Amino acid sequence: MSWDIFVQDIPTEAQSVADIPDDFSPQPIGSPSQVLAAVRSAAPFADFSDPTWVRIDAPGVSIEVSIAAEESLNSFAFHIYGGDCSAGVVADILQRLRLRAFDPASGSGIFDSSQAVESLHRWQQYRTHVLNTRNA
């Protein structure tokens, strides 16, 4: 199970998912090469052997970045498996790209770097609950 962060065009004025107008039409967010460059800049140690599934593993970080092999991207996703530092890596990459993302574990539904570690902890608690329920 992973804490999934979904990157796409989100209105800059939206502070929560509820603030996004029903008729909002997201625009393309860039190219795979732009995303890969931002990941490479933030995490040069990442495994780029498959540019559609980049793996970032380091002490306190375990992330996979899912990037479609398309000319223009409408979205991409981070799949975080743990480590508090993972939230900071995601925030760094988003800042480099000047993009925002959806965080289903946050109160607002939108990734907020200042609250990301707490959001990760909520997801970890949920994961632990689900795993314990399955093993009961």
C-alpha positions in Angstrom: 0.0 0.0 0.0 1.2 3.5 -0.8 0.3 7.0 0.1 -0.6 8.4 -3.3 -0.1 12.0 -4.3 -1.7 12.9 -7.7 -0.2 15.9 -9.6 -2.3 17.8 -12.1 -3.3 21.4 -12.9 -5.1 22.7 -9.8 -6.4 26.3 -9.6 -3.9 28.5 -7.7 -6.7 30.1 -5.6 -8.1 26.7 -4.5 -7.3 26.0 -0.8 -9.2 22.8 -0.8 -10.9 20.4 -3.3 -14.2 22.0 -2.4 -12.8 25.3 -3.8 -12.3 23.9 -7.3 -15.2 25.0 -9.6 -17.3 22.1 -11.0 -16.6 23.4 -14.5 -12.8 23.7 -14.1 -10.9 22.0 -16.9 -7.3 21.1 -16.0 -4.7 22.0 -18.5 -1.6 19.9 -19.4 1.2 20.2 -16.9 4.3 19.7 -19.0 6.3 16.9 -20.5 7.8 13.8 -19.1 11.3 15.2 -19.6 10.4 18.3 -17.5 9.2 16.0 -14.7 12.3 13.7 -15.0 14.6 16.8 -14.8 12.9 18.0 -11.6 13.1 14.5 -10.1 16.8 14.2 -11.1 17.5 17.6 -9.6 15.8 16.8 -6.3 17.0 13.2 -6.1 20.0 12.5 -8.4 20.5 9.1 -6.7 17.1 7.9 -8.0 16.8 4.9 -10.3 15.8 6.2 -13.7 16.3 2.9 -15.6 12.5 3.0 -16.4 11.6 6.6 -17.0 7.9 5.8 -16.6 8.4 4.3 -13.1 11.2 6.2 -11.3 12.3 4.8 -7.9 13.7 7.1 -5.2 15.1 5.1 -2.2 17.4 6.6 0.4 17.4 6.7 4.2 14.0 8.1 5.2 12.7 8.0 1.6 10.8 5.4 -0.4 8.9 6.8 -3.4 8.0 5.6 -6.9 7.0 8.2 -9.5 4.6 7.1 -12.2 5.0 9.1 -15.4 3.1 8.3 -18.6 5.1 8.0 -21.8 3.2 10.7 -23.5 4.3 13.9 -25.2 2.3 16.1 -22.9 1.2 15.1 -19.4 -2.1 15.9 -17.8 -1.0 14.2 -14.6 1.5 12.0 -12.8 1.6 10.4 -9.4 3.9 9.8 -6.4 3.5 6.5 -4.6 5.1 6.9 -1.2 5.8 3.8 0.9 7.3 5.5 4.0 9.9 7.7 5.6 9.1 11.2 6.8 11.7 12.6 4.4 9.6 11.4 1.5 7.2 14.2 2.0 10.0 16.7 1.7 11.2 15.2 -1.5 7.7 15.4 -3.0 7.4 19.0 -1.9 10.8 19.8 -3.5 9.9 18.2 -6.8 6.5 20.0 -6.9 8.2 23.3 -6.1 10.7 22.8 -8.9 7.8 22.2 -11.3 5.6 24.9 -9.9 2.8 22.4 -9.6 0.2 21.4 -7.1 -1.2 18.0 -6.2 -4.1 16.2 -4.6 -3.4 14.5 -1.3 -6.4 12.3 -0.3 -5.0 11.9 3.3 -5.0 15.7 3.9 -7.9 17.6 5.4 -8.2 19.8 2.3 -7.5 17.1 -0.2 -4.6 19.2 -1.6 -1.0 18.6 -0.9 0.5 21.2 1.5 4.2 20.9 2.2 3.7 22.4 5.7 1.3 19.6 6.6 2.6 16.8 4.5 4.4 14.8 7.3 1.1 14.8 9.3 -0.7 13.7 6.2 1.8 10.8 5.7 1.3 9.8 9.4 -2.5 9.7 8.9 -2.0 7.4 5.9 0.5 5.2 7.9 -2.1 4.9 10.7 -4.8 4.0 8.2 -2.4 1.4 6.5 -1.6 -0.1 9.9 -5.3 -0.3 10.8 -6.1 -2.0 7.4 -3.3 -4.5 7.8 -4.2 -5.4 11.3 -7.9 -5.8 10.3 -6.9 -8.2 7.5 -4.7 -10.2 9.9 -7.2 -10.4 12.7 
